[in-house]
Amino acid sequence: MHGLRESFDLTGTYGAHPQVLAAPEGVALDLAAPGSVETALAGRVYDVIVHAAAMTHPDACEKDPDGATRINVRGTDALARWAAAQDSLFIFISTDLVFDGRRDGRRGGYTERDPVSPVSHYGKTKVLAEEAVQRRCPRWVILRPSLLYARGTGLSHSFVDWLHGNLNAGKPVGLFQDQFRTFLYAPDVAAAIARILSAGVVNEVLHLAGPERLSRYAFGERFVDVFGYPRKLIRAISIKDLDDYAPRGHDCSLQAERLADLGFVPTSVQQGLAAMKTAGEGGV
């Protein structure tokens, strides 16, 4: 949320690592113990709550469905209930994995009007959380971002961190040629939230996506070219090659029609990778 600091007074919450917060003030909040939410936030009042915390790794959610449900659904419900009592606008960060990747036999390009149809436990928890937010909060926004790319915090590791770590060590990586997403440069999330707030959007579902539909392999090709790794280190594989992989849709690419109406222009993959390189994020 670094992009919001110049325009808003921010308070961040954290589970165990306050030093990674973009906000000047941090509050310890354990979503794995939903009953503790009211105690942790007692006496505080916020105009807007952006709820981005979750158990997000689909494989981990598949292996620990109870834990994922406790954090992603019950934790969200508790926070939404608290926000409703404060009359706070509740912005919930969901996911493109609320879709099954089939879209009636057509390739992705899901719009905000398409019905949800998750295939993984992670996706199912986010759908249930979306429903809880709409049920609990008089003022809400649901924002569904595509797969984010940027370097992690150092305490959590992103897809890009995994790529960089393996490639920097000279280790080949297999990337899906048959899974498609609209890769989103992570700083665009804060910029999109700022646009939503300035436009006064309330009680709407919005998609947030990069401008290009790419397979993970195609993204990897651009990544190695920008950062100077040899292309021979990436190889195309199929989702079907991994038996223990949590189910994911083959094409969960999104169309961000509502944000386009608001004049929001997402960063292209080429621009995002170039910005990462300029900032010294990865590369040989």
KEPA-916361 format. One record per residue: x, y negated, z of N, C-alpha, C, O in turn; residue in three letters. Coordinates in pm, whole numbers, plus 50000, padded with zeros to 5 digits. Each point is the difference from the previous one (the first is absolute). Layout:
<rs>
R  n.px  n.py  n.pz ca.px ca.py ca.pz  c.px  c.py  c.pz  o.px  o.py  o.pz resn
R     X     Y     Z     X     Y     Z     X     Y     Z     X     Y     Z  ALA
...
</rs>
This chain:
<rs>
R  n.px  n.py  n.pz ca.px ca.py ca.pz  c.px  c.py  c.pz  o.px  o.py  o.pz resn
R 50081 50120 50000 49919 49880 50000 50086 49873 50000 49952 49892 50036  MET
R 50172 50121 49925 50090 49884 50001 49942 49883 49922 50020 49884 50037  HIS
R 49907 50145 49854 49949 49893 49915 49890 49917 50062 49960 49899 49943  GLY
R 49990 50141 50175 49892 49925 50065 50052 49907 50111 49924 49919 50053  LEU
R 50203 50092 49980 50051 49927 50116 49995 49849 49982 49983 49927 50097  ARG
R 50033 50025 49778 50006 49855 49978 49865 49933 50015 49993 49880 50028  GLU
R 49899 50196 49952 49866 49940 49999 49915 50036 50121 49897 49935 50024  SER
R 50143 50166 50053 49915 50048 50109 50084 50023 50125 50119 50031 49993  PHE
R 49816 49954 50123 50060 50041 50127 49974 50150 50016 49886 50043 50006  ASP
R 50221 50034 50000 49987 50146 49996 50034 50063 50134 50089 49955 50072  LEU
R 49838 50150 49960 50036 50092 50108 50005 50139 49938 49907 50039 49929  THR
R 50198 50035 50096 50010 50136 49947 49976 50102 50109 50017 49971 50119  GLY
R 49942 50148 49842 49991 50111 50094 50099 50108 49958 50039 50008 49884  THR
R 50000 50074 50212 50099 50103 49971 49974 50120 50089 49943 49989 50109  TYR
R 50101 50127 49843 49989 50121 50079 50119 50019 50092 49984 50023 50120  GLY
R 50138 49969 49821 50120 50026 50080 50116 49907 49967 50098 49999 50074  ALA
R 49895 49923 49817 50118 49927 49953 49967 49854 49972 49977 49963 49885  HIS
R 50020 49952 50219 49963 49860 49981 50097 49922 49913 49962 49897 49945  PRO
R 50162 50150 50042 50100 49922 49928 49975 49993 49849 50064 49919 49933  GLN
R 49847 50162 50012 49978 49998 49856 49886 49907 49961 49969 49989 49881  VAL
R 49968 49944 50215 49885 49917 49969 50039 49873 49925 50105 49941 50026  LEU
R 49807 50018 49882 50019 49873 49931 49946 49885 50083 50031 49884 49972  ALA
R 49889 50145 50130 49936 49897 50080 50089 49959 50118 50079 50081 50048  ALA
R 49907 49794 49999 50082 49956 50114 49959 50063 50132 50080 50007 50092  PRO
R 49795 50040 49918 49952 50064 50122 49954 50141 49969 49939 50024 49896  GLU
R 50091 50070 50193 49961 50138 49979 49921 50056 50117 50029 49968 50115  GLY
R 49873 50115 49855 49916 50062 50101 50008 50151 49981 49977 50050 49889  VAL
R 50054 50024 50216 50004 50147 49992 49857 50052 49988 49914 49964 50080  ALA
R 50063 50122 49820 49866 50053 49976 50013 50143 49949 50064 50025 49898  LEU
R 49875 50068 50172 50012 50142 49965 49868 50050 49943 49907 50028 50074  ASP
R 50085 49983 49793 49877 50047 49936 49976 50148 50024 49889 50050 49979  LEU
R 50215 50022 50064 49982 50141 50034 49921 50016 50131 49956 50110 50034  ALA
R 50028 49780 50038 49919 49997 50122 49895 49890 49982 50013 49893 50059  ALA
R 49884 50133 49861 49904 49895 49965 49938 49931 50120 49961 49883 49992  PRO
R 50028 50187 50120 49942 49939 50119 50083 49888 50058 49951 49924 50082  GLY
R 50175 50065 49876 50089 49897 50054 49992 49867 49924 50061 49902 50041  SER
R 49864 50095 49850 49997 49880 49916 49949 49878 50076 50063 49894 49997  VAL
R 49825 50121 50072 49942 49885 50072 50095 49950 50108 50010 49879 50022  GLU
R 50058 50211 50045 50093 49960 50105 50118 49925 49941 50042 49897 50054  THR
R 50012 50152 49836 50117 49937 49938 49969 49860 49949 50086 49913 50003  ALA
R 49791 50065 49950 49964 49873 49938 49917 49911 50091 49950 49896 49955  LEU
R 50034 50140 50169 49915 49925 50093 50045 49854 50010 50119 49972 50015  ALA
R 49785 49937 49976 50029 49858 50014 50049 49932 49874 50025 49879 50001  GLY
R 49988 50195 49890 50047 49943 49875 49883 49974 49906 49900 50071 50002  ARG
R 50115 49825 49915 49898 49966 49901 50071 49971 49868 50094 49920 49995  VAL
R 49861 50146 49899 50060 49979 49869 49892 49970 49897 49892 50060 50002  TYR
R 50138 49847 49908 49907 49970 49891 49995 50115 49900 49894 50033 49946  ASP
R 50224 50028 50029 50011 50106 49900 50085 50113 50058 50102 49975 50064  VAL
R 49856 50147 49912 50081 50117 50034 50028 50075 49870 49907 50035 49927  ILE
R 50220 49989 50044 50040 50081 49885 50047 50134 50056 50101 50009 50069  VAL
R 49824 50095 49899 50031 50132 50056 50069 50085 49893 49935 50055 49911  HIS
R 50198 49953 50100 50079 50074 49903 50061 50126 50059 50058 50080 49926  ALA
R 49931 49940 50205 50064 50115 50065 49921 50127 49970 49877 49998 49994  ALA
R 50195 50111 49987 49935 50128 49973 50105 50110 49999 50120 49973 49992  ALA
R 49832 50150 50016 50082 50117 49968 49984 50018 49850 49895 50044 49954  MET
R 50208 49921 49969 49983 49981 49856 50055 50111 49912 49965 50007 49883  THR
R 50120 50080 50170 50060 50101 49913 49901 50114 49979 49964 50068 50096  HIS
R 49990 49955 49782 49898 50103 49977 50040 50139 50049 49917 50072 50053  PRO
R 50210 49966 49930 50043 50133 50046 49990 50012 50151 49956 50102 50053  ASP
R 50086 49792 50018 49992 50002 50146 49855 50005 50047 49969 50068 50098  ALA
R 49943 49861 49832 49857 50002 50036 49940 50138 49978 49914 50044 50076  CYS
R 50132 50025 49819 49947 50133 49971 50044 50099 50107 49926 50092 50035  GLU
R 50196 49889 50018 50053 50090 50102 49944 49970 50139 49994 50089 50085  LYS
R 49967 49787 49939 49946 49960 50130 49870 49923 49978 49995 49879 50024  ASP
R 49900 50189 49932 49875 49930 49968 49936 49933 50121 49940 49893 49988  PRO
R 50074 50169 50130 49941 49939 50119 50070 49869 50034 49935 49900 50035  ASP
R 50198 50100 49956 50075 49878 50027 49967 49891 49900 49987 49883 50037  GLY
R 50001 50155 49836 49967 49902 49896 49862 49940 50023 49981 49879 49984  ALA
R 49924 50205 50053 49864 49951 50026 49998 49909 50122 49931 49898 50000  THR
R 50144 50139 50103 50003 49918 50122 50054 49861 49970 49943 49900 50046  ARG
R 50166 50091 49879 50062 49870 49972 49924 49924 49892 49966 49883 50018  ILE
R 50007 50183 49871 49946 49930 49884 49852 49968 50011 49954 49898 49949  ASN
R 49971 50190 50117 49855 49978 50009 49961 49943 50136 49942 49892 50008  VAL
R 50090 50182 50099 49957 49953 50132 50074 49873 50042 49941 49910 50061  ARG
R 50187 50082 49905 50076 49878 50031 49944 49881 49925 49987 49892 50058  GLY
R 49980 50126 49815 49941 49891 49921 49864 49961 50055 49968 49881 50010  THR
R 49952 50218 50027 49867 49972 50055 50010 49918 50128 49923 49907 50021  ASP
R 50172 50128 50065 50017 49926 50125 50043 49856 49974 49950 49907 50062  ALA
R 50142 50075 49845 50047 49866 49968 49890 49917 49933 49986 49881 50028  LEU
R 49935 50183 49884 49890 49930 49934 49893 49959 50101 49943 49891 49991  ALA
R 50031 50196 50105 49902 49968 50104 50046 49879 50082 49920 49913 50033  ARG
R 50209 50082 49999 50055 49886 50073 49992 49874 49916 49963 49894 50051  TRP
R 50071 50115 49821 49995 49884 49912 49858 49946 49987 49979 49879 49997  ALA
R 49924 50210 49995 49860 49959 49988 49957 49920 50122 49926 49902 49987  ALA
R 50119 50138 50130 49964 49928 50123 50061 49861 50002 49947 49911 50067  ALA
R 50165 50069 49861 50065 49869 49993 49952 49918 49881 50039 49884 49985  GLN
R 49878 50176 49930 49956 49939 49875 50120 49968 49910 50001 49898 49931  ASP
R 50099 50189 50071 50117 49984 49914 49972 50058 49862 49928 50099 49988  SER
R 50127 49840 49909 49999 50062 49867 50096 50118 50005 50115 49985 50040  LEU
R 49838 50132 49918 50080 50122 50009 50040 50042 49859 49915 50040 49920  PHE
R 50214 49952 50050 50053 50042 49870 50065 50136 50018 50101 50014 50069  ILE
R 49840 50085 49869 50048 50137 50015 50078 50042 49876 49950 49991 49888  PHE
R 50174 50054 50133 50085 50047 49891 49975 50149 49980 50034 50082 50085  ILE
R 49905 49952 49802 49967 50139 49969 50103 50056 49902 50119 49977 50018  SER
R 49839 50094 49880 50093 50068 49909 49933 50034 49869 49878 50009 49992  THR
R 50203 50011 49904 49947 50051 49873 49966 50148 50007 49933 50053 49912  ASP
R 50113 50015 50194 49975 50144 50012 49861 50032 50056 49973 50113 50040  LEU
R 49939 49787 49962 49859 50030 50027 49933 50057 49875 49883 50039 50004  VAL
R 50192 49967 49885 49947 50056 49874 50067 50133 49970 50111 50028 50047  PHE
R 49820 50055 49874 50051 50134 49970 50089 50006 49877 50057 50105 49971  ASP
R 49956 49784 49957 50090 49998 49885 49944 50058 49873 50073 50018 49903  GLY
R 49798 50011 50095 49941 50059 49879 49910 49901 49926 50005 49994 49878  ARG
R 49915 49933 50192 49912 49896 49944 49919 50052 49881 50010 49947 49889  ARG
R 49912 50155 50137 49909 50056 49898 50074 50045 49874 49950 49985 49889  ASP
R 50170 50071 50130 50074 50050 49886 50085 49896 49930 50082 50035 49915  GLY
R 49899 49837 50119 50081 49896 49939 50123 49975 50086 50005 50041 50116  ARG
R 50095 49893 49827 50116 49965 50082 49959 49890 50098 49895 49939 49982  ARG
R 50187 50037 50120 49964 49914 50112 49939 49866 49967 49899 49992 49930  GLY
R 50163 49903 50120 49944 49868 49978 49875 49975 50082 49905 49938 49952  GLY
R 50095 50111 50173 49882 49986 50085 49972 49853 50030 50092 49922 50026  TYR
R 49782 50040 49969 49958 49866 50038 49935 50005 50138 49978 50108 50056  THR
R 49993 49775 49998 49935 49992 50130 49860 50061 49999 49945 50030 50106  GLU
R 49998 49989 49778 49864 50055 49990 49997 50153 49996 49893 50059 50013  ARG
R 50222 50006 49969 50002 50147 49990 49980 50064 50137 50053 49950 50100  ASP
R 49871 50160 49907 49980 50068 50129 50128 50068 50046 50079 50050 49919  PRO
R 49941 49951 50213 50119 50065 50055 49983 50152 49995 49888 50051 50001  VAL
R 50226 50019 49992 49997 50147 49989 50137 50056 50039 50070 50055 49915  SER
R 49970 49932 50212 50135 50040 50040 50020 50151 49995 49905 50077 50021  PRO
R 50218 49966 49951 50032 50143 49998 50094 50040 50113 50016 50119 50027  VAL
R 50047 49785 50039 50092 50030 50110 49937 49958 50132 49907 49920 50004  SER
R 50146 50136 50105 49948 49959 50131 50030 49853 50024 49919 49928 50059  HIS
R 50198 50027 49897 50033 49857 50015 49895 49914 49932 49949 49906 50061  TYR
R 50017 50125 49814 49899 49923 49929 49866 50004 50069 49929 49900 50005  GLY
R 50036 50216 50050 49871 50013 50069 49997 49913 50126 49897 49940 50031  LYS
R 50216 50054 50042 50002 49915 50120 49984 49854 49963 49938 49924 50074  THR
R 50118 50035 49814 49989 49858 49961 49858 49966 49955 49953 49889 50024  LYS
R 49979 50205 49912 49859 49978 49966 49917 49985 50126 49917 49909 50010  VAL
R 50103 50179 50087 49926 49991 50126 50031 49870 50072 49912 49941 50063  LEU
R 50214 50015 49929 50037 49873 50064 49933 49882 49929 49954 49907 50065  ALA
R 50042 50097 49802 49929 49896 49925 49854 49990 50046 49947 49891 50021  GLU
R 49991 50225 49994 49859 50003 50043 49985 49943 50141 49904 49928 50028  GLU
R 50190 50104 50061 49995 49949 50136 50011 49848 50002 49929 49933 50074  ALA
R 50161 50013 49844 50018 49855 49993 49872 49932 49954 49958 49899 50058  VAL
R 49981 50154 49838 49878 49939 49948 49884 50014 50098 49912 49914 50007  GLN
R 50089 50193 50069 49893 50021 50097 50017 49911 50123 49902 49949 50053  ARG
R 50221 50033 49991 50026 49930 50126 50006 49847 49984 49952 49926 50086  ARG
R 50106 50028 49804 50038 49859 49990 49899 49918 49920 49962 50041 49890  CYS
R 49993 49846 50162 49914 49913 49921 50075 49930 49887 49939 49960 49900  PRO
R 50193 50026 50116 50081 49935 49895 50123 50088 49975 50081 50020 50090  ARG
R 49930 50031 49789 50107 50092 49969 50045 49984 49855 49928 49945 49917  TRP
R 50192 50102 50055 50053 50016 49864 50076 50131 49998 50082 50025 50089  VAL
R 49892 50057 49812 50077 50123 49982 50090 49981 49879 49953 49970 49890  ILE
R 50176 50046 50130 50100 49981 49895 50067 50134 49973 50062 50058 50089  LEU
R 49927 49990 49788 50059 50129 49963 50123 49977 49911 49986 49979 49880  ARG
R 50132 50026 50178 50121 49985 49919 50042 50130 49934 49970 50109 50050  PRO
R 50098 49879 49838 50064 50115 49937 50128 50035 50075 50031 49940 50103  SER
R 50042 50157 49846 50125 50044 50063 50099 49883 50005 50034 49941 49897  LEU
R 50011 50026 50224 50090 49886 50020 50145 50041 49975 50039 50114 50025  LEU
R 50039 49790 49926 50144 50023 49994 50073 49877 50053 49966 49886 49970  TYR
R 50135 50142 50110 50092 49903 50062 50083 50082 50096 49967 50115 50029  ALA
R 50141 49827 50020 50078 50070 50101 49923 50003 50130 49922 49909 50029  ARG
R 50098 50196 50050 49932 50014 50127 50061 49911 50107 50086 49916 49972  GLY
R 49867 50104 50150 50043 49915 50111 50132 50046 50063 50058 49929 50082  THR
R 49988 50189 49880 50114 50060 50068 49955 50102 50102 50074 50092 50036  GLY
R 49803 49891 50012 49940 50096 50094 49901 50091 49929 49970 50109 50047  LEU
R 49979 49844 49841 49913 50082 49916 50059 49999 49859 50065 49903 49961  SER
R 49912 50203 49964 50062 50015 49870 49895 50005 49890 49900 50072 50010  HIS
R 50124 49851 49886 49907 49991 49889 50043 50092 49886 50107 50062 50005  SER
R 49809 49946 49893 50033 50073 49879 50131 49948 49940 50083 50077 49953  PHE
R 49933 49791 50048 50121 49939 49947 50122 50037 50084 50108 50024 49946  VAL
R 49876 49981 50186 50111 50041 50086 50044 50143 49967 50119 50031 49994  ASP
R 49781 50056 49985 50030 50138 49965 50075 50006 49867 50099 50073 49987  TRP
R 49855 49852 49915 50069 49995 49871 50143 49950 50017 50096 50064 49955  LEU
R 49917 49822 50109 50131 49938 50017 50096 50092 50074 50115 50015 49960  HIS
R 49837 50046 50149 50087 50084 50080 50055 50119 49922 50119 50031 50008  GLY
R 49795 50035 49916 50044 50115 49922 50089 49960 49883 50104 50062 49977  ASN
R 49856 49834 49951 50077 49959 49883 50135 49945 50040 50100 50023 49932  LEU
R 49904 49905 50180 50127 49944 50045 50098 50110 50040 50121 49983 49993  ASN
R 49823 50131 50050 50083 50115 50037 50029 50090 49880 50066 50103 50013  ALA
R 49886 49857 49870 50021 50080 49880 49913 50124 49991 50030 50092 49924  GLY
R 49862 49912 50154 49912 50117 50001 49887 49982 49899 49935 49896 50000  LYS
R 50041 50203 49914 49888 49991 49905 49866 49998 50075 49987 50060 50106  PRO
R 49915 49871 49837 49867 49996 50059 49897 50040 49894 50013 49967 49883  VAL
R 49885 50106 50161 49889 50036 49913 49883 49905 50023 49958 49977 50113  GLY
R 49990 49967 49778 49891 49904 50009 49885 50046 49911 50021 50047 49888  LEU
R 49858 49938 50165 49883 50050 49928 49978 49925 49868 49997 49877 49996  PHE
R 49990 50201 49898 49965 49941 49871 49849 50001 49976 49952 49944 49902  GLN
R 49974 50121 50190 49856 50015 49981 49920 49942 50117 49885 50038 50023  ASP
R 50176 49870 50051 49925 49923 50099 50020 49852 49970 50113 49953 49990  GLN
R 49777 49976 49995 50005 49861 49955 49942 49907 50106 49896 50028 50060  PHE
R 50174 49861 49961 49955 49897 50094 50029 49864 49937 50073 49989 49901  ARG
R 49867 49907 50157 50030 49863 49956 50090 49939 50108 49953 49930 50089  THR
R 50177 50097 49901 50098 49966 50103 49993 49852 50036 49996 49913 49913  PHE
R 50002 50060 50219 49980 49865 50051 50121 49955 50080 50043 50068 50093  LEU
R 50011 49816 49871 50112 49941 50073 49948 49956 50137 49907 49920 50007  TYR
R 50152 50130 50101 49945 49982 50134 49973 49855 50039 49896 49974 50061  ALA
R 50191 49929 49907 49969 49862 50037 49870 49946 49939 49947 49900 50048  PRO
R 50002 50165 49849 49874 49956 49941 49882 50018 50095 49897 49935 49983  ASP
R 50117 50153 50116 49889 50023 50093 49971 49873 50079 49885 49957 50010  VAL
R 50219 49982 50046 49981 49876 50076 49947 49889 49911 49914 49922 50041  ALA
R 50138 50070 49836 49954 49896 49907 49852 50019 49966 49926 49903 49989  ALA
R 50032 50223 49994 49860 50028 49970 49910 49966 50118 49891 49946 49982  ALA
R 50155 50085 50139 49921 49966 50119 49984 49849 50012 49892 49951 50032  ILE
R 50214 49976 49943 49992 49854 50004 49897 49949 49898 49924 49908 50030  ALA
R 50074 50150 49851 49905 49960 49898 49856 50032 50044 49909 49920 49981  ARG
R 50071 50197 50079 49869 50041 50048 49949 49902 50107 49884 49960 49999  ILE
R 50205 50004 50093 49961 49908 50107 49967 49861 49946 49903 49939 50042  LEU
R 50179 50013 49866 49976 49865 49946 49872 49994 49919 49936 49895 49991  SER
R 50024 50220 49948 49878 50005 49919 49876 50026 50085 49888 49993 49949  ALA
R 50130 50039 50179 49886 50024 50087 49926 50130 49971 49879 50009 50022  GLY
R 50193 50092 49929 49937 50128 49968 49958 50071 50128 50079 50010 50094  VAL
R 49799 50039 49910 49948 50072 50116 49910 50113 49952 49926 49986 49902  VAL
R 50082 50127 50168 49913 50116 49976 50010 50051 49856 49900 50019 49932  ASN
R 50224 50002 50025 50026 50054 49867 50113 50101 50006 50087 49994 50087  GLU
R 49910 50100 49819 50109 50095 49977 50080 49949 49881 49944 49972 49894  VAL
R 50188 50016 50124 50086 49952 49893 50113 50099 49977 50054 50058 50094  LEU
R 49981 49961 49780 50118 50079 49965 50119 49907 49981 49987 49887 49954  HIS
R 50130 50164 50083 50125 49925 49985 50099 50091 49931 50044 50100 50058  LEU
R 49992 49867 49819 50081 50091 49919 50102 49923 49918 49980 49884 49966  ALA
R 50129 50184 50004 50094 49945 49904 49938 49999 49861 49896 50063 49978  GLY
R 50166 49868 49928 49939 49985 49867 50022 50118 49906 49946 50001 49889  PRO
R 50132 50101 50154 50036 50109 49910 49967 50136 50060 50026 50026 50117  GLU
R 49916 50061 49801 49975 50139 50038 50123 50082 49962 50033 50011 49882  ARG
R 50034 50046 50218 50124 50074 49976 49999 50132 50076 49940 50009 50107  LEU
R 50125 50091 49837 50027 50120 50078 50117 49971 50094 50073 49902 49983  SER
R 49943 50183 50117 50116 49982 50089 50130 50013 49921 50098 49932 50029  ARG
R 49903 50157 49872 50121 50016 49920 50030 49873 49921 50116 49958 49993  TYR
R 49782 49980 49947 50021 49877 49924 50048 49888 50092 50085 49919 49962  ALA
R 49861 50076 50160 50050 49902 50097 50147 50028 50030 50081 49907 50007  PHE
R 49953 50221 50012 50138 50036 50028 50095 49958 49889 50112 49958 50026  GLY
R 49842 50054 49848 50083 49956 49888 50033 49852 50011 50114 49959 49978  GLU
R 49788 49963 50055 50023 49855 50013 50089 49971 50121 50085 49911 49995  ARG
R 49895 50164 50111 50079 49980 50121 50148 50024 49973 50084 49917 50035  PHE
R 49948 50196 49902 50142 50031 49977 50062 49901 49902 50118 49967 50012  VAL
R 49804 49986 49891 50054 49905 49904 50033 49866 50067 50105 49941 49973  ASP
R 49807 50013 50113 50022 49871 50067 50117 50008 50097 50081 49907 50008  VAL
R 49928 50204 50068 50100 50008 50105 50130 50069 49956 50093 50013 50079  PHE
R 49913 50029 49795 50126 50050 49948 50034 50143 50031 50117 50038 49996  GLY
R 49782 50043 50035 50024 50142 50020 49990 50072 49866 49928 49955 49911  TYR
R 50144 50157 50072 49988 50075 49875 49865 50069 49989 49949 50056 50097  PRO
R 49992 49941 49784 49868 50060 49980 50002 50151 50021 49896 50060 50028  ARG
R 50220 50001 49959 50007 50146 50015 49966 50045 50141 49976 50118 50023  LYS
R 50021 49788 50073 49968 50035 50138 49851 50014 50025 49960 50046 50107  LEU
R 49955 49914 49797 49856 50020 50019 49950 50102 49899 50044 50003 49885  ILE
R 49863 50080 50159 49943 50100 49910 49848 50003 50019 49949 49977 50109  ARG
R 49982 50052 49784 49853 50004 50002 49953 50134 50054 50044 50106 49956  ALA
R 49864 49889 50141 49939 50121 50054 49848 49982 50001 49950 49891 49970  ILE
R 49978 50215 50064 49854 49997 50005 49953 50016 50145 50065 50067 50081  SER
R 49821 49871 49950 49939 50020 50132 49981 50149 50027 50012 50045 50114  ILE
R 49958 50031 49782 49976 50143 50015 50125 50076 50042 49990 50115 50043  LYS
R 50128 49823 49945 50124 50067 50037 50017 50013 50152 50082 50079 50046  ASP
R 49842 49842 50031 50016 49999 50145 49876 50058 50066 49895 49936 50004  LEU
R 50117 50185 50049 49887 50070 50059 49958 49940 50134 49882 50002 50034  ASP
R 50214 49945 50044 49969 49951 50134 49973 49851 50004 50002 49938 50106  ASP
R 49974 50005 49777 49975 49856 49989 49852 49973 50027 49914 50066 49943  TYR
R 50057 49836 50143 49861 49965 50028 49930 49960 49870 50062 49938 49914  ALA
R 49810 50096 50070 49931 49967 49875 49995 49850 49976 49974 49921 50091  PRO
R 50051 50042 49785 49995 49861 49957 49938 49995 49862 50013 50094 49921  ARG
R 49920 49798 50049 49944 49983 49867 50110 49979 49897 50103 49940 50029  GLY
R 49874 50110 49850 50100 49984 49894 50007 49856 49950 50106 49955 49957  HIS
R 49783 49972 50049 50001 49863 49948 49910 49912 50087 49880 49988 49975  ASP
R 50181 49953 50126 49926 49911 50090 50032 49853 49972 49993 49916 50089  CYS
R 50042 50055 49787 50027 49861 49962 49874 49916 50019 49888 50049 49986  SER
R 50133 49825 50046 49891 49909 50034 49992 49883 49903 50099 49964 49936  LEU
R 49783 49978 50055 49980 49870 49938 49958 49903 50111 49906 50026 50074  GLN
R 50165 49864 49936 49973 49901 50106 49916 49886 49941 50048 49888 49986  ALA
R 49829 50142 49981 49916 49903 49930 49966 49878 50085 50004 49887 49952  GLU
R 49963 50136 50175 49957 49888 50085 50115 49903 50025 49981 49879 49994  ARG
R 50138 50173 50035 50114 49911 50022 50038 49928 49872 50045 49885 50005  LEU
R 49938 50179 49880 50025 49931 49873 49903 49883 49984 50039 49894 49951  ALA
R 49835 50126 50090 49903 49891 49996 50044 49883 50087 49969 49884 49971  ASP
R 50103 50146 50137 50048 49897 50091 50130 49936 49952 50055 49912 50066  LEU
R 49994 50133 49818 50122 49943 49943 50128 50061 50052 50108 49944 49979  GLY
R 49883 50170 50090 50120 50064 50053 50070 50078 49890 49937 50079 49930  PHE
R 50194 49899 50055 50080 50069 49898 50106 50084 50071 50090 49945 50064  VAL
R 49902 50188 49928 50097 50084 50069 50137 49999 49930 50012 49966 49883  PRO
R 50088 50073 50192 50137 50006 49949 50018 50125 49916 49957 50108 50039  THR
R 50106 49879 49845 50027 50118 49918 50109 50084 50065 50077 49950 50083  SER
R 49930 50176 49880 50102 50088 50056 50139 49947 49967 50089 50001 50086  VAL
R 49931 49953 49793 50131 49947 49963 50038 49880 50086 50113 49988 50046  GLN
R 49789 49923 49976 50025 49883 50084 50025 50041 50146 50089 49945 50065  GLN
R 49834 50150 49985 50015 50042 50137 50135 50066 50026 50065 49972 50100  GLY
R 49976 50116 49810 50130 50065 50016 50114 49899 49988 50099 50009 50073  LEU
R 49886 49896 49836 50102 49896 49985 50010 49917 50128 50110 49964 50042  ALA
R 49776 50005 50020 50000 49924 50125 50068 50079 50110 50074 49944 50081  ALA
R 49900 50188 49924 50066 50083 50098 50152 50002 49980 50076 49995 50097  MET
R 49965 50012 49778 50144 50002 49972 50066 49869 50040 50109 49999 50056  LYS
R 49824 49889 49914 50053 49869 50036 50014 49986 50151 50093 49938 50050  THR
R 49810 50123 50023 50003 49995 50146 50097 50101 50060 50016 50007 50122  ALA
R 50049 50073 49792 50094 50100 50048 49937 50123 50056 50059 50069 50083  GLY
R 49818 49962 49871 49927 50115 50051 50023 50122 49912 49922 50026 49908  GLU
R 50183 50047 50118 50026 50123 49926 50101 49980 49888 50048 49889 49976  GLY
R 49982 50219 49955 50092 49993 49888 50137 50053 50033 50036 50017 50116  GLY
R 50041 50010 49779 50135 50052 50020 50097 49888 50026 50119 50025 50019  VAL
</rs>
